[in-house]
């Protein structure tokens, strides 16, 4: 029972993290140099893991269940709640928009037809699951997570004969921030931490949250590294903005199907979990009725898509650097305030010897990335 709860809780995080962002990583790696991209992935992955552990501790120091903005209000006040809420919603709306764009492109490539029509169809199906809520999604996420890993393994087997490791080259510190926004967007999943705690809270199993966070944030980074290596080794400088499109052109129809399924599973799982998290923010933290919370969650991405905002790579890069980076800075401040003003004894505590230097590094990296993007 305990192991299954950990898997379900970590699956919620994995499902949130692995989404459309993965499809833009190989392109970003090629632009910066493959090894530059790998180093930035490792650094950002470590920062997000520590930040997630920070926020897990925040949730465990708090008796009431909130979403990200609710914890910010409790420990930093209404002004920071509203700033956090704006940044968070900007990033989440951007993510839902990116998933809508990406799903349309993938379905169009695999099954032919209009990318626009496929995007609308996928959006409506996933919106149904968001409306149904967390209970149905947490069961689906576990199955989808297993399928994603299985499809990645299959894709690696298919791609191996076509790989040229000479393409895995390039290192330039001057290009450090070129893949920064795309990687930060791809690694971010802090909004899933309260949802992961909620899964464990229902069974009074919060002691397992630390392990769920470690698994939930480590698996995506490993998946990203493997996926980027496969794609770049096969397509090299011809890597496309949506990676599986170029990969299928280089390998053939089998890769088209496997890569398409991989992309669809990854983006669909993330869309559902993020959608539920947004609905919770509007309902729990801003006290909107359920129906209004659903409308606020699902309307804007669709409107932006219909208005013609359909540049996949630009959406994920800007959303990552601006929204995720600034949200992370506020989350670090929330963590340190919660240490002194929490109303509950947490099931785990990050020791100061790790928390202090990690906070400094996270703040410096996020500020530098924000400045570069501007």
VEXBA-788728 format. One line per field, with one value per residue (C-alpha): residue in one letter; x, y, z; residue number from 1. Coordinates in steps of 0.5 Angstrom, whole numbers, plus 500, padded with zeros to 3 digits. Layout:
! residues N
res: (A / ...)
c1: (X / ...)
c2: (Y / ...)
c3: (Z / ...)
n: (NUM / ...)
! end
This chain:
! residues 374
res: (X / X / X / X / X / X / X / X / X / X / X / X / X / X / X / X / X / X / X / X / X / X / X / X / X / X / X / X / X / X / X / X / X / X / X / X / X / X / X / X / X / X / X / X / X / X / X / X / X / X / X / X / X / X / X / X / X / X / X / X / X / X / X / X / X / X / X / X / X / X / X / X / X / X / X / X / X / X / X / X / X / X / X / X / X / X / X / X / X / X / X / X / X / X / X / X / X / X / X / X / X / X / X / X / X / X / X / X / X / X / X / X / X / X / X / X / X / X / X / X / X / X / X / X / X / X / X / X / X / X / X / X / X / X / X / X / X / X / X / X / X / X / X / X / X / X / X / X / X / X / X / X / X / X / X / X / X / X / X / X / X / X / X / X / X / X / X / X / X / X / X / X / X / X / X / X / X / X / X / X / X / X / X / X / X / X / X / X / X / X / X / X / X / X / X / X / X / X / X / X / X / X / X / X / X / X / X / X / X / X / X / X / X / X / X / X / X / X / X / X / X / X / X / X / X / X / X / X / X / X / X / X / X / X / X / X / X / X / X / X / X / X / X / X / X / X / X / X / X / X / X / X / X / X / X / X / X / X / X / X / X / X / X / X / X / X / X / X / X / X / X / X / X / X / X / X / X / X / X / X / X / X / X / X / X / X / X / X / X / X / X / X / X / X / X / X / X / X / X / X / X / X / X / X / X / X / X / X / X / X / X / X / X / X / X / X / X / X / X / X / X / X / X / X / X / X / X / X / X / X / X / X / X / X / X / X / X / X / X / X / X / X / X / X / X / X / X / X / X / X / X / X / X / X / X / X / X / X / X / X / X / X / X / X / X / X / X / X / X / X / X / X / X / X)
c1: (500 / 506 / 510 / 503 / 502 / 509 / 508 / 502 / 504 / 511 / 507 / 503 / 509 / 512 / 506 / 506 / 514 / 514 / 510 / 511 / 517 / 521 / 520 / 523 / 530 / 534 / 533 / 535 / 541 / 543 / 543 / 547 / 552 / 550 / 554 / 553 / 545 / 547 / 550 / 545 / 540 / 544 / 544 / 537 / 534 / 538 / 535 / 528 / 529 / 532 / 526 / 521 / 524 / 523 / 516 / 514 / 517 / 513 / 506 / 508 / 509 / 502 / 496 / 491 / 491 / 493 / 496 / 502 / 499 / 495 / 502 / 505 / 499 / 500 / 507 / 509 / 502 / 497 / 501 / 506 / 500 / 498 / 505 / 506 / 499 / 500 / 507 / 504 / 498 / 502 / 507 / 501 / 497 / 503 / 504 / 497 / 497 / 504 / 501 / 495 / 500 / 504 / 499 / 496 / 502 / 504 / 497 / 497 / 504 / 502 / 495 / 495 / 490 / 489 / 494 / 489 / 483 / 487 / 489 / 482 / 480 / 485 / 484 / 477 / 478 / 483 / 479 / 474 / 479 / 481 / 473 / 473 / 478 / 484 / 481 / 481 / 487 / 492 / 490 / 491 / 498 / 501 / 499 / 501 / 508 / 509 / 507 / 512 / 518 / 516 / 515 / 522 / 525 / 522 / 524 / 531 / 532 / 529 / 534 / 540 / 542 / 541 / 545 / 551 / 555 / 559 / 553 / 554 / 559 / 559 / 560 / 560 / 559 / 557 / 551 / 549 / 543 / 541 / 537 / 536 / 528 / 526 / 530 / 527 / 520 / 521 / 523 / 518 / 513 / 513 / 505 / 504 / 507 / 501 / 497 / 502 / 501 / 494 / 494 / 498 / 494 / 488 / 492 / 495 / 502 / 505 / 512 / 513 / 513 / 520 / 521 / 515 / 519 / 526 / 523 / 518 / 523 / 529 / 526 / 524 / 531 / 534 / 528 / 530 / 537 / 536 / 531 / 535 / 541 / 537 / 534 / 541 / 545 / 540 / 538 / 544 / 543 / 537 / 533 / 526 / 523 / 518 / 523 / 519 / 517 / 524 / 526 / 521 / 523 / 530 / 528 / 521 / 514 / 515 / 519 / 513 / 508 / 512 / 515 / 508 / 505 / 511 / 509 / 502 / 502 / 507 / 503 / 497 / 499 / 502 / 496 / 491 / 495 / 497 / 489 / 487 / 492 / 490 / 483 / 485 / 488 / 482 / 477 / 482 / 486 / 482 / 475 / 472 / 466 / 468 / 464 / 468 / 474 / 473 / 472 / 478 / 482 / 480 / 478 / 484 / 489 / 484 / 482 / 490 / 490 / 484 / 487 / 494 / 499 / 502 / 509 / 511 / 519 / 518 / 512 / 516 / 522 / 519 / 514 / 520 / 525 / 520 / 514 / 518 / 524 / 521 / 516 / 522 / 525 / 518 / 518 / 525 / 522 / 516 / 520 / 525 / 518 / 515 / 521 / 519 / 512 / 509 / 504 / 505 / 511 / 514 / 515 / 522 / 527 / 532 / 538 / 541 / 548 / 544 / 538 / 543 / 548 / 542 / 538 / 543 / 545 / 538 / 537 / 543 / 541 / 534 / 536 / 541 / 536 / 531 / 536 / 538 / 531 / 529)
c2: (500 / 505 / 504 / 504 / 511 / 513 / 511 / 515 / 521 / 521 / 520 / 526 / 530 / 526 / 527 / 535 / 536 / 531 / 535 / 539 / 542 / 535 / 536 / 543 / 541 / 537 / 544 / 548 / 543 / 544 / 551 / 552 / 546 / 539 / 539 / 546 / 544 / 537 / 542 / 547 / 541 / 538 / 545 / 547 / 540 / 540 / 547 / 545 / 538 / 542 / 548 / 542 / 539 / 546 / 547 / 540 / 542 / 548 / 544 / 540 / 546 / 548 / 545 / 547 / 545 / 550 / 551 / 555 / 562 / 560 / 558 / 564 / 569 / 565 / 566 / 573 / 576 / 578 / 582 / 577 / 572 / 576 / 577 / 569 / 568 / 572 / 569 / 562 / 563 / 566 / 560 / 555 / 558 / 558 / 551 / 549 / 553 / 550 / 543 / 545 / 547 / 541 / 536 / 539 / 538 / 531 / 529 / 532 / 529 / 522 / 522 / 527 / 532 / 540 / 541 / 546 / 541 / 536 / 542 / 543 / 536 / 534 / 541 / 539 / 531 / 534 / 539 / 534 / 530 / 537 / 538 / 531 / 532 / 529 / 523 / 520 / 523 / 520 / 513 / 515 / 519 / 512 / 508 / 514 / 514 / 507 / 508 / 514 / 510 / 504 / 508 / 512 / 505 / 503 / 509 / 508 / 501 / 504 / 510 / 506 / 504 / 511 / 515 / 518 / 520 / 525 / 530 / 530 / 535 / 543 / 546 / 554 / 557 / 564 / 560 / 558 / 561 / 559 / 553 / 556 / 558 / 551 / 547 / 551 / 550 / 543 / 541 / 546 / 542 / 545 / 546 / 539 / 539 / 541 / 536 / 530 / 532 / 531 / 524 / 522 / 526 / 522 / 516 / 520 / 518 / 525 / 521 / 519 / 526 / 527 / 520 / 522 / 529 / 525 / 520 / 525 / 530 / 526 / 521 / 527 / 530 / 523 / 522 / 529 / 527 / 520 / 523 / 529 / 525 / 520 / 526 / 530 / 523 / 522 / 529 / 533 / 540 / 538 / 537 / 540 / 545 / 539 / 534 / 528 / 531 / 531 / 524 / 521 / 524 / 521 / 514 / 512 / 511 / 506 / 512 / 516 / 512 / 511 / 518 / 521 / 516 / 518 / 526 / 525 / 521 / 526 / 533 / 530 / 528 / 534 / 538 / 534 / 535 / 543 / 544 / 541 / 545 / 551 / 550 / 549 / 555 / 559 / 555 / 554 / 560 / 565 / 562 / 562 / 557 / 551 / 552 / 559 / 556 / 551 / 557 / 561 / 555 / 553 / 559 / 563 / 558 / 556 / 564 / 565 / 559 / 561 / 568 / 565 / 565 / 558 / 559 / 553 / 554 / 561 / 560 / 555 / 559 / 565 / 562 / 558 / 564 / 569 / 565 / 559 / 563 / 569 / 564 / 560 / 566 / 567 / 560 / 560 / 566 / 562 / 557 / 561 / 564 / 558 / 555 / 561 / 561 / 554 / 551 / 544 / 539 / 537 / 530 / 532 / 538 / 540 / 541 / 548 / 546 / 544 / 549 / 556 / 555 / 552 / 558 / 562 / 558 / 558 / 565 / 567 / 562 / 565 / 572 / 571 / 567 / 572 / 578 / 574 / 573 / 580)
c3: (500 / 502 / 496 / 491 / 495 / 493 / 486 / 485 / 489 / 485 / 478 / 479 / 479 / 474 / 470 / 471 / 469 / 463 / 458 / 452 / 454 / 453 / 445 / 445 / 449 / 443 / 439 / 445 / 446 / 438 / 438 / 445 / 443 / 446 / 452 / 454 / 454 / 458 / 463 / 464 / 464 / 470 / 474 / 473 / 475 / 481 / 483 / 481 / 485 / 491 / 490 / 490 / 497 / 500 / 498 / 500 / 507 / 507 / 505 / 511 / 516 / 514 / 517 / 512 / 505 / 499 / 493 / 491 / 492 / 498 / 502 / 499 / 502 / 509 / 509 / 505 / 505 / 500 / 495 / 494 / 493 / 488 / 484 / 485 / 482 / 476 / 475 / 476 / 472 / 466 / 466 / 467 / 461 / 457 / 458 / 457 / 450 / 449 / 450 / 445 / 440 / 440 / 440 / 434 / 431 / 433 / 431 / 424 / 423 / 425 / 422 / 417 / 417 / 420 / 426 / 428 / 428 / 432 / 437 / 438 / 439 / 444 / 448 / 449 / 451 / 456 / 458 / 460 / 465 / 468 / 470 / 473 / 477 / 481 / 483 / 476 / 474 / 479 / 477 / 470 / 471 / 474 / 468 / 463 / 467 / 465 / 458 / 457 / 460 / 456 / 449 / 451 / 451 / 445 / 441 / 444 / 441 / 434 / 434 / 436 / 429 / 426 / 431 / 430 / 436 / 433 / 433 / 440 / 440 / 442 / 448 / 449 / 456 / 452 / 450 / 457 / 457 / 450 / 453 / 459 / 458 / 455 / 460 / 466 / 463 / 462 / 469 / 473 / 476 / 483 / 482 / 483 / 490 / 494 / 489 / 491 / 498 / 498 / 495 / 501 / 506 / 504 / 507 / 513 / 509 / 509 / 511 / 504 / 501 / 501 / 497 / 492 / 491 / 489 / 485 / 481 / 480 / 478 / 473 / 468 / 468 / 466 / 461 / 458 / 458 / 454 / 450 / 448 / 446 / 442 / 438 / 437 / 435 / 430 / 427 / 429 / 426 / 423 / 429 / 429 / 434 / 436 / 436 / 434 / 428 / 425 / 428 / 425 / 418 / 419 / 421 / 418 / 420 / 426 / 429 / 427 / 431 / 437 / 438 / 436 / 442 / 447 / 445 / 446 / 453 / 455 / 454 / 455 / 462 / 464 / 461 / 466 / 472 / 471 / 469 / 476 / 479 / 476 / 478 / 485 / 485 / 483 / 488 / 494 / 494 / 490 / 493 / 486 / 485 / 482 / 475 / 475 / 477 / 471 / 466 / 468 / 467 / 461 / 457 / 456 / 453 / 448 / 446 / 445 / 440 / 436 / 436 / 433 / 438 / 436 / 436 / 440 / 442 / 443 / 448 / 452 / 452 / 455 / 460 / 463 / 464 / 466 / 470 / 473 / 475 / 478 / 481 / 484 / 487 / 491 / 493 / 496 / 500 / 502 / 505 / 509 / 512 / 513 / 518 / 523 / 522 / 520 / 525 / 524 / 525 / 518 / 517 / 514 / 514 / 509 / 514 / 514 / 511 / 504 / 505 / 505 / 500 / 495 / 496 / 494 / 488 / 486 / 487 / 483 / 477 / 476 / 477 / 471 / 467 / 468 / 466 / 460 / 457 / 458)
n: (1 / 2 / 3 / 4 / 5 / 6 / 7 / 8 / 9 / 10 / 11 / 12 / 13 / 14 / 15 / 16 / 17 / 18 / 19 / 20 / 21 / 22 / 23 / 24 / 25 / 26 / 27 / 28 / 29 / 30 / 31 / 32 / 33 / 34 / 35 / 36 / 37 / 38 / 39 / 40 / 41 / 42 / 43 / 44 / 45 / 46 / 47 / 48 / 49 / 50 / 51 / 52 / 53 / 54 / 55 / 56 / 57 / 58 / 59 / 60 / 61 / 62 / 63 / 64 / 65 / 66 / 67 / 68 / 69 / 70 / 71 / 72 / 73 / 74 / 75 / 76 / 77 / 78 / 79 / 80 / 81 / 82 / 83 / 84 / 85 / 86 / 87 / 88 / 89 / 90 / 91 / 92 / 93 / 94 / 95 / 96 / 97 / 98 / 99 / 100 / 101 / 102 / 103 / 104 / 105 / 106 / 107 / 108 / 109 / 110 / 111 / 112 / 113 / 114 / 115 / 116 / 117 / 118 / 119 / 120 / 121 / 122 / 123 / 124 / 125 / 126 / 127 / 128 / 129 / 130 / 131 / 132 / 133 / 134 / 135 / 136 / 137 / 138 / 139 / 140 / 141 / 142 / 143 / 144 / 145 / 146 / 147 / 148 / 149 / 150 / 151 / 152 / 153 / 154 / 155 / 156 / 157 / 158 / 159 / 160 / 161 / 162 / 163 / 164 / 165 / 166 / 167 / 168 / 169 / 170 / 171 / 172 / 173 / 174 / 175 / 176 / 177 / 178 / 179 / 180 / 181 / 182 / 183 / 184 / 185 / 186 / 187 / 188 / 189 / 190 / 191 / 192 / 193 / 194 / 195 / 196 / 197 / 198 / 199 / 200 / 201 / 202 / 203 / 204 / 205 / 206 / 207 / 208 / 209 / 210 / 211 / 212 / 213 / 214 / 215 / 216 / 217 / 218 / 219 / 220 / 221 / 222 / 223 / 224 / 225 / 226 / 227 / 228 / 229 / 230 / 231 / 232 / 233 / 234 / 235 / 236 / 237 / 238 / 239 / 240 / 241 / 242 / 243 / 244 / 245 / 246 / 247 / 248 / 249 / 250 / 251 / 252 / 253 / 254 / 255 / 256 / 257 / 258 / 259 / 260 / 261 / 262 / 263 / 264 / 265 / 266 / 267 / 268 / 269 / 270 / 271 / 272 / 273 / 274 / 275 / 276 / 277 / 278 / 279 / 280 / 281 / 282 / 283 / 284 / 285 / 286 / 287 / 288 / 289 / 290 / 291 / 292 / 293 / 294 / 295 / 296 / 297 / 298 / 299 / 300 / 301 / 302 / 303 / 304 / 305 / 306 / 307 / 308 / 309 / 310 / 311 / 312 / 313 / 314 / 315 / 316 / 317 / 318 / 319 / 320 / 321 / 322 / 323 / 324 / 325 / 326 / 327 / 328 / 329 / 330 / 331 / 332 / 333 / 334 / 335 / 336 / 337 / 338 / 339 / 340 / 341 / 342 / 343 / 344 / 345 / 346 / 347 / 348 / 349 / 350 / 351 / 352 / 353 / 354 / 355 / 356 / 357 / 358 / 359 / 360 / 361 / 362 / 363 / 364 / 365 / 366 / 367 / 368 / 369 / 370 / 371 / 372 / 373 / 374)
! end
